[in-house]
Amino acid sequence: TEWLVGTPNMPLTAGDRLYAGEDSVASVAFTGRNYARLDPDTSLDVLSLSDQRTQLALRGGSAIFDLGALEENELYEVATPYGAVELREPGLYHLGTNEDGSVFVSVLSGLAQVVGLTGSGQISKGEMLTLLGQTAAQVALSRLDPDFAGGLLDDYYGYRYPDSYDGRYGDYNPYLVEPYYYD
């Protein structure tokens, strides 16, 4: 019930909510190699944190989830207003809500499973799923636009590695060939 100003290395636990304000971003490390970067005006709840289970809820805004390691039988799940997204492989994912209230799940690399009111489906590398309407009764699966994906990657890696990132991922194709160059 009480908001605190975040500080570097501030611990989070189940029941906490992280909010990045209108002109800010926030980063959080969940395990040794799994991170999230919240874009401006984004709210993320920590529902469960354990060695085998990370469950989060993205209440609004958007975030990039960077999974560098995922053990067998480990669950990494992000709830959205219209369904749950299980991140099934190490990779880079962009999830969020659009201005019209729809939810999007972009898989820059990796594999995601989305479970909503109308069923479930997998999203592979280079794809984006949009859940439309208040019940997510309609879905739209599309290929990621290479310019859009490259822009996301360029922004993320420039933020994550400000002293060493050389801009190579501004084009999505080099990322597809060598996604772990900086990791």
Protein Blocks (a to p, Z undefined) as FASTA:
>chain_A
ZZcdddehiacdehiacdddfkbccdddfblmbccdddehiacddfbdcfkbccdddfbh
cdddddfbdcehiacddddfkbccddfbgcdddddddfkopacdddfbdcdddddfkbcc
dddehiacddehjklpaccdddddfklmmmmmmmmmmmmmmmlpgolmmpmklmmmmmml
mZZ
